[in-house]
Amino acid sequence: MDGPMMTTSNGVHFQESIQEQPLFGGAIRCTFPLRFKDVSIIREVPNNQEVFADLNRDESIIVELLEMKHEVSNQESALWFLQDLANEQDASQDLVVERLNSIPLNEVPYLSQSTAVTTAVGKMRVSKGRQGAEARNVIQVYLGNIRLPNVNTDILITLYEPLVISELSHSAASVGAGETVPAVAAGCLPAAEIFRLILATFRVLDWSLFGV
């Protein structure tokens, strides 16, 4: 799936190169645009995470491996993780949940029948790094939870898309303050389509990653 042309789910064409990316030493693979670069080249990333970012648009993708939250039901898991993320970012009061979905297995063809996949999409106001509340940006968050009960693991896929950049944010220097340029206007694949692509191509190749 490496090439200059990408067609979205509604038939719109984009001149954007995509490529299957190896994660966690190649144990997991999925596909997303080449403009997202491996963040571990410039800063330390926890061993249970893979982080990619497009600094020109301040968008980022995080794939994270967590011990499975058995107390959370499959149907509520993506919402639970989205609310937990908002709490960690001191953004729980600003969180607006827009969509919740259980993903049918035909849309995640590389995952097994025992896998439950749910997604949650919402908006929140968060600051970059250690900046204070006065520098909060409005961001769209796409969160997917792939549950692997056979290896006691919750996989989180989180895609961050800034919508409004505060003039006090560190991001303003590279992206500009105010409303961000929509992906379509910038000739980029929209975040919602990138999120769908990641899920549709997500596959586990080496189960020893999970200690089995």
PLY file of the C-alpha trace (Angstrom):
ply
format ascii 1.0
element vertex 212
property float x
property float y
property float z
element edge 211
property int vertex1
property int vertex2
end_header
0.00 0.00 0.00
2.89 2.28 -0.73
2.15 4.94 -3.35
1.21 8.53 -4.10
-2.58 8.07 -4.42
-5.04 7.39 -1.61
-8.82 7.14 -1.98
-10.98 7.90 1.06
-14.10 5.99 2.09
-16.30 8.57 0.33
-14.37 8.33 -2.95
-12.20 11.48 -2.66
-8.64 11.12 -4.03
-5.55 12.47 -2.29
-1.96 12.66 -3.49
-0.51 11.31 -0.27
2.10 8.57 0.11
1.23 5.84 2.58
3.26 2.90 3.79
2.95 -0.10 6.06
4.90 0.70 9.20
6.58 -1.85 11.51
5.79 -1.31 15.20
7.51 -2.81 18.25
10.34 -4.25 16.18
7.99 -5.50 13.46
5.77 -7.55 15.79
2.83 -5.34 14.74
2.24 -3.59 11.43
-0.26 -1.05 10.17
-0.47 1.57 7.43
-0.56 5.37 7.59
0.90 8.37 5.69
4.65 8.73 5.39
4.47 12.31 6.66
4.17 10.88 10.19
7.72 10.38 11.46
8.98 8.20 14.31
9.23 10.45 17.39
11.75 8.13 19.11
14.40 9.59 16.81
14.17 12.93 18.62
13.03 11.99 22.13
12.65 9.00 24.41
9.40 7.04 24.06
8.19 4.46 26.65
8.80 0.83 25.69
5.07 0.10 25.54
4.43 2.93 23.03
5.12 3.78 19.42
4.69 7.48 18.60
4.62 9.12 15.17
4.04 12.80 14.40
3.59 15.23 11.55
5.18 18.34 13.02
3.96 20.52 10.15
0.34 19.84 11.14
0.93 19.02 14.82
-0.88 15.71 14.34
0.29 12.56 16.10
-0.39 8.83 16.27
0.24 6.76 19.41
-0.01 2.96 19.63
0.16 1.78 23.22
0.15 -1.67 24.85
-1.57 -1.91 28.25
-2.57 -4.67 30.64
-6.20 -5.47 29.91
-8.80 -3.65 32.02
-11.05 -6.63 32.78
-13.34 -4.48 34.91
-14.30 -2.45 31.83
-16.78 -4.03 29.41
-15.94 -4.37 25.72
-18.77 -2.04 24.75
-17.60 0.74 27.08
-13.84 0.33 26.77
-13.06 3.03 24.16
-15.19 5.57 26.02
-13.52 4.60 29.30
-10.05 5.13 27.84
-11.07 8.45 26.24
-12.39 9.71 29.57
-9.24 8.44 31.31
-7.11 10.33 28.77
-9.11 13.51 29.41
-8.58 13.10 33.16
-4.82 12.71 32.66
-4.79 15.92 30.60
-6.94 17.84 33.12
-9.50 18.14 30.34
-12.37 16.05 31.71
-14.66 19.09 32.08
-14.00 20.12 28.47
-14.41 16.66 26.91
-17.19 16.45 24.31
-17.82 12.87 23.19
-19.01 12.91 19.57
-19.11 9.28 18.41
-18.90 5.79 19.90
-18.71 2.68 17.71
-18.16 -1.05 17.89
-16.17 -1.97 14.78
-17.40 -5.05 12.86
-14.76 -7.66 12.16
-15.02 -7.21 8.39
-13.55 -3.71 8.87
-10.54 -5.11 10.79
-9.79 -8.14 8.60
-6.40 -8.97 10.10
-7.72 -9.41 13.65
-9.13 -12.65 15.06
-12.76 -13.46 15.85
-12.03 -13.21 19.59
-10.98 -9.56 19.24
-13.31 -6.73 20.27
-12.67 -3.33 18.68
-14.40 -0.14 19.81
-13.75 3.50 18.96
-14.51 6.86 20.54
-14.14 10.30 18.98
-14.25 13.53 20.96
-12.95 17.06 21.42
-11.00 18.42 24.37
-8.81 21.37 25.30
-5.25 20.46 26.26
-1.86 22.11 26.60
1.40 20.98 25.02
3.93 19.45 27.37
4.24 21.40 30.59
2.41 24.52 29.40
-0.41 25.89 31.55
-4.15 26.14 30.97
-3.75 29.52 29.25
-2.02 27.77 26.31
-4.63 25.09 25.69
-5.40 23.98 22.16
-8.67 22.49 20.94
-8.00 19.01 19.61
-9.99 16.21 18.04
-9.11 12.81 19.49
-9.73 9.53 17.67
-9.27 6.60 20.04
-9.50 2.92 19.19
-9.27 0.03 21.63
-8.29 -3.38 20.32
-8.88 -5.97 23.05
-6.77 -9.13 22.97
-8.09 -11.31 25.81
-5.87 -14.24 24.78
-2.79 -12.22 25.78
-4.43 -10.04 28.46
-3.74 -6.85 26.50
-5.57 -3.67 25.58
-4.05 -1.97 22.54
-4.83 1.73 22.30
-4.57 3.60 19.02
-4.87 7.36 19.50
-4.78 9.97 16.75
-4.60 13.64 17.75
-5.74 16.35 15.33
-5.50 20.01 16.45
-8.45 22.18 15.46
-7.57 25.50 17.12
-4.05 26.47 18.23
-3.64 28.93 21.09
-1.34 31.87 20.30
0.45 31.00 23.56
1.03 27.37 22.59
4.46 26.12 21.55
2.70 24.74 18.46
1.88 28.23 17.21
5.47 28.74 16.06
5.30 25.88 13.55
1.59 25.57 12.78
0.32 29.10 13.38
-2.27 30.31 15.88
-6.02 30.08 15.35
-7.97 27.51 13.38
-5.75 24.96 11.65
-5.85 24.45 7.89
-8.26 21.58 7.13
-6.55 18.45 5.83
-8.45 18.59 2.54
-7.26 22.15 1.87
-3.69 21.12 2.69
-3.85 18.15 0.33
-3.54 15.71 3.23
-5.58 12.66 4.08
-8.14 13.66 6.77
-7.52 12.37 10.28
-10.74 10.34 10.28
-9.56 8.47 7.17
-6.09 7.89 8.63
-7.70 6.43 11.74
-9.90 4.14 9.62
-6.85 3.05 7.58
-4.81 2.18 10.68
-7.58 -0.04 12.03
-8.25 -1.68 8.66
-4.58 -2.66 8.25
-3.68 -3.42 11.87
-2.20 -6.89 12.35
-0.11 -8.80 14.87
2.74 -10.81 13.34
4.74 -11.90 16.40
2.75 -12.86 19.48
5.93 -13.22 21.56
5.65 -9.44 21.96
3.03 -10.21 24.60
5.12 -12.78 26.42
3.44 -15.86 24.92
0 1
1 2
2 3
3 4
4 5
5 6
6 7
7 8
8 9
9 10
10 11
11 12
12 13
13 14
14 15
15 16
16 17
17 18
18 19
19 20
20 21
21 22
22 23
23 24
24 25
25 26
26 27
27 28
28 29
29 30
30 31
31 32
32 33
33 34
34 35
35 36
36 37
37 38
38 39
39 40
40 41
41 42
42 43
43 44
44 45
45 46
46 47
47 48
48 49
49 50
50 51
51 52
52 53
53 54
54 55
55 56
56 57
57 58
58 59
59 60
60 61
61 62
62 63
63 64
64 65
65 66
66 67
67 68
68 69
69 70
70 71
71 72
72 73
73 74
74 75
75 76
76 77
77 78
78 79
79 80
80 81
81 82
82 83
83 84
84 85
85 86
86 87
87 88
88 89
89 90
90 91
91 92
92 93
93 94
94 95
95 96
96 97
97 98
98 99
99 100
100 101
101 102
102 103
103 104
104 105
105 106
106 107
107 108
108 109
109 110
110 111
111 112
112 113
113 114
114 115
115 116
116 117
117 118
118 119
119 120
120 121
121 122
122 123
123 124
124 125
125 126
126 127
127 128
128 129
129 130
130 131
131 132
132 133
133 134
134 135
135 136
136 137
137 138
138 139
139 140
140 141
141 142
142 143
143 144
144 145
145 146
146 147
147 148
148 149
149 150
150 151
151 152
152 153
153 154
154 155
155 156
156 157
157 158
158 159
159 160
160 161
161 162
162 163
163 164
164 165
165 166
166 167
167 168
168 169
169 170
170 171
171 172
172 173
173 174
174 175
175 176
176 177
177 178
178 179
179 180
180 181
181 182
182 183
183 184
184 185
185 186
186 187
187 188
188 189
189 190
190 191
191 192
192 193
193 194
194 195
195 196
196 197
197 198
198 199
199 200
200 201
201 202
202 203
203 204
204 205
205 206
206 207
207 208
208 209
209 210
210 211
